[in-house]
């Protein structure tokens, strides 16, 4: 397993104490434009002209004669930082990127613990989410067909509440926290279901970890996964190769809110095309929420004003789910990118009378039409999730989606 760790000074926004050497060489100056949208703790990044500089970079925000150190994360030849606080629409902010030795280094604020076959993304000691790369056994007495790797569970709210559920009950043991297998596909002349593993037609599994990254702005990983078809002759064949790219960012709003991103980058594993057939659910972003969220204890709202009663088979830029947990009120906002296939993506939402009112939600890009993926092409689906304590307003949800869908423009001077 390859691990890349980028340690920058441990600086908390508003308590920035590091001093950069006066002789630090300015590499570039950047202007960040808010554009027509109010920004709140927006995430921005730029690509370096010389990636070799990444190990010795520091940044300052310049406001008149005032200079304030800024946390940065570096990975894959890019530099990431946060427009801290509120940036009104139509305004600009200015930054200098410098190359120079740091006076101190500490453990990265955003880091990953590798424990018992899982990666746990953390901010300090606070757990954010867990990616299970090793095979997880289902509850005792279950069919071994439900063994599964390559999924996220638990997902924690800032207050520590677990917002997901895996192996929930005998009827839906194949629901795995946050996962995204395709359900109704055509591969080499045979219909194959990678979601309902009890049909024994296929499944998704972890292959290898490509990168693990820590830093003071985000931590995350790239994990290679495969959609494997089980053939009639007892052999198996990989139909789709997929890389999950997951990044979790530092909490905002006094620790009450946090965003993390999930990108699924996939392609045909061989020469054979795969048709992701039109079906009522599958692929995209699958979510089984905590059993604490029932029709009586939680509420769902979409960008189009739909609720759990009428959201199924409608489209949504975002979906907000808020409910009661043992740790207090908490929830999550799931946003789909406008670049996704058939975006705004259609939804599959369980009716309120399913399994005691528990909730399963799926952003399914093939709910309305099929999608043929062919050899030699790469496809991407991207989602952002905000987890929060308490609740957020529909206006805040819409602003968060706009910030995700149309990020600030960064220009080099």
N, C-alpha and C positions, 0 to 999 in steps of 0.2 A: 504494500500500500504506500503510495507516494504522498508525502506530507510537505507542504510548503507553508511556513509560518513567517509572517511579516510583523515584526515587533516595532511599533512606533511609540512615542511617549504616551503614557497613560494620562490623558487629559480629559477632564470632564468639562463639557461646555459650561461657561460661566465661571469656572474655577481653573482657568488656564494659567499655569505658572512657569512653563518652560520658556527659556530664553534662547533664541537662535544666535549663532555666532555672527557678529557684525560683518564678517568677511564672506558670509554665505553667498554663493553665486546664484543670481537670479536666472533661472532657466526660461521661464515664460510668465507672461501676465495674462490673466483671463478675465473676461467680463461675462457675468451670468445675468441674463435677462429673464425677468419673471414672465413677461408676455402678458396676455389678457387675463391670466388666472392668479388669484391670490395663492401664495405658497406658504406652506407650513412645514418646516423641517424637511424640505425637498432633498432628495438624493440625486446627486449629479456626478458625472464622471467624464474624463477625457482620456484619449489615447496618447501615449508618449511617443515622441519622434524617436527617442533613443531609450528603449526599454531597459537598458543597462543602468540607467539613472535611478531606477525604482527603489533600490536598496538604501539610498541616502537622500531621500526627499523630505523636505519640510514645507509647510504652507502657511501663509499669513493672509488674513483678510485686511484690505486697506480701505480705511474710511478717512479721507482727508489726510491728516498727519498721524492718525492712530493706526496701529498695526496690532492685530490680535491673532495669536497662533490658532491653527485649525487642525483638528484630527484628520488624518488621511489613512486610507487603506490602499495598498498596491497589489495588483495581481494581473497576470496575463498582459503585461504592458500597458495597463490602465491605472489611473489614479481616481479614487473615489473620495468624496467628502459630502458634508451635509450643509445646506443653507440653514443654519440654526435659527430657530424662532420663526417669526412671521415676516414674509417678504411680500409687500403689497403688489398687486397687479400694476404693470407699467413701470416698475422700478428696476434698477440695476445694482449689482454688487460686484466688487472687484477683489481679485486674488492674485497673489504672487507665489509662484512655485520656485523653491530654491533647492540647490544642491549643496550640502554641507554636512559635516559630522554632527551627530547629536551628542548633547552633553550627558544624557541619561537614557537608558532603555529599561523597560519593564515588560512584564507579561502583558500580552495584548488584552484589551478590555473585552473584545468579542472573540471567543475561542471555542474549541471543540474538544470534548472528552470522548475517547474511544473506549467503550466499556461493554463487555459481554455481547459482542456482535452487533453493536449499535453505535452510531454517532449521536452524541447529545450536543446540540448547539446551545451555547450559554453566553450570557452577559454577566461577567463576574461569576458569582455563584448561582445566579438565577437561570433556571432551565427554560429554554424556548421551545424546542421541538426535538423529537428523536426519530432518526432514520434507521430503520432496521435492515441491515445488509445481510446478516446471518439469517438462516431459516428459523422461523418462529413456529413452535408447535401449537396446535389448536388445543382447546380444553380437553381434559381427560375424557375418554370415551368417544371422541369425535373421529370421523374417518380421516386417515392420514392424508387424503387428497387435499385437505385444507391447509396443509403446511405452506407457509408463504414467507418470502423475503421481499425486499424492495417496496417498502411502504413507510409512511409517516404515522407514528403513534407512540407516545402521546404528543398532542399539541397542547401547550399550556397557555392560559391567559396570564397577564401580568400578576394577578392576585394568586396564582398558583393552581387555579382550577383547571382540570383536564377537560378539553373541549371535544375530544374525539373518542371513538370506541372501536375496538377490533374484536373479531370473532364474537359478535354480539349475542347470538342465540342460535338454536339448532336450525332455524329456518333460513338464516342469512349468515352462516359462518364465513362466507366468502367476502363479507364487508370488512375492509381493512383500514380504518382511520381515514387517511387520505391516500388515494391510489387512482390509477387511470388506465386500466386495461380496456382494450376494445372488445366489444361484445359480439357483434354480428359482422363477420368479415368473410371475404372470399379469398382463399389462398390455394393456389395450384388446383383449382377446380373443386375445392371442398369448402363448405361453410365451416368456419372455425370460431369458437367462442373462447376468448382469453380471460373473461371475467368470471363466468359461472364455472368454477373449477370442478364442481361436482359432476359436470357433464363429461369431464376427462377428454376434452378436445384440445386444451392448451392452457398455458398459464404464463405469468410474468415472473421473472426471477433476476436477482442481482448477479452481475458477472464480475466486476472489479471496480475499485475506487480509482478514479483518474486523478483527482486533486482534492486536497483538504487545505483550506485557507483560513487563517486567523488574522485579525487586525483590529484597529480601533474604531472603524466605521462599520464593518460587517465581518461575519464569518460564514463559511459555507463549504460546499463540496460539489464536485461533479462525479456522478456515479453512472457507470455503464450498466444498463439493464437489457434484457432480451425478452421478446414475445416468442414463446416456443410453441409450435404446433405438434400435437401428438398424432402420429399417422396411424392408419389402420393396421399396418404390418407390425406395430409395436415399437417402431423407432420414433425419433423426434427430429424436427427441423426448425431452425430459427427463422422466423418470418420477418421480424422487425428488430433492428437494433435501435436502442434509445439511450440518450444521456439525459439524466435528470440534473439540472443545475439549480441549486438551492442556495439562496443568500438571505441571512437574517441580519437586520440592522438594529442599532442601538435604540433603546426605548426613548420615547418623548413624553411630553405632557406630565412631567414629574413622575415618570415611570409607569403611567397608566395606559399607554398605547405603544404598540410595536408593529412594524411592517416586516414582512419577509416575502421573497419572490420565489416562484417555481417556474422554470422553463423546461418543457419537454422537447428535446431535439431528436428527431427520429428519421430513419431511412430504411429502405428495404435491405434485408440482410444478404440477399443474393440477387440473382438475375430476375427472379419472379416478382411481378407486381403484386400488391395487396390492395384489394378494394375494401375500404371501410364502408360497409353497406348502411344505407339509411335504416335507422332503428330508433326506438323510443328512448334508449339510453345507451351509454358506453363511451369510453375514451375521455378525453378532456380532463376534467377535474372531478373526481368522485369523493364524496364526504359522507361519513357516518358520524353523527354527532354523539356526544355524551348522552347516556340514558337519562340524565337529569333534565335534558331538554325534551319536553313533551309538548303536545298541543295545548296543555293547560299551563305549562311553566315557561314557555318560550314564545317568541314572536318572530316572524320572518317578514321582510319587506324587500321588494326589488326596486331597481331604478325606475321602473314603469308603474310603480304604485301597487303592484300585486302582492298578495299575501299567500300564506300557505294554502288557503282555500282555492285560489285561482291562478297560481304562478306556473303550474305544470304546463308544458308545451308553449310557454311564452318566452320571449327574448329578454335579456337583461344585461346591462353594462356592469351592474353590481348587485350583489345579494347581501343583505344584512340579517344576521341571526343573533338575537339577544335572549338570554334566559337566566334562570335562577340556578345557582350552583351552591354546594355546601360552603364555598368560600365567599359567596356574595354574587351579585349580578355581574355578568360578563358576556362577551360575545365575540363574533368575528365578522368581518366584511370581506367578501371574496369578489375580486375584480377581474374581468377578462379583458385582454388587450384588444384594441381595434384591429390589429394585424392578424388576429387569429382567424382560422377558417370559418366562414359564415358568421362572423361576428356582427352584432352582439349575439353571442351564442345562445341557443335555446336551452331550456332547463327541463330536467326531469326532477320533480318534487313529489315525494310520497304524500298521499292523502292523509288527513288527520287521524283516520281510524286504523292506520297501519301499526301493528305491534305496540299497542298501548299508547299510540300517539308519538312514538319516537320518530326521528327525522333522518331521512337519507336524501341528499341533494347531489345532482350531477349536472355540471356544465357539459353538454354533449354537442360537439360541433357537427355531428352527423345525424342529429335527430330529425332534421328536415330534408337532408339530401346526402347522397353518398359522396365519398371522397376517395379517388384512386391515387395511390402513391406508387411511384415507379422508380426503377433502379437508376441510380445516378443523381437523384435529387434529394435534398435535405429539407425537412419540414419542421416548423417550430410552433408550439403553443405556449403562451406565457400568461401567468396569473400572478396577481399580488394579493396577499392576505394581510389585513390589519386585525390584530387581536387587541381587545381592549377590556378594561374594567368598567363597570357601570354600563353606559349606553352612549351612542353617538346619534346626532340628528341626521335626517335625510340630507340636509344641506351639507353637513360635514362629510357624509358618504360621497356625495356627488363631487365635492371639491377634492377629496382624496383620489377618486377615479380620474378626474381631469389631470391631476398632478402626475398620476401614473401613466395615463394614456398620452399626454402631451407634456413631457418634462421641460424644464427650463432650457433655454438655448445657451450654450457655452461657446464663446468665440475667443480666439487667441489674438492678442494685440500685435 
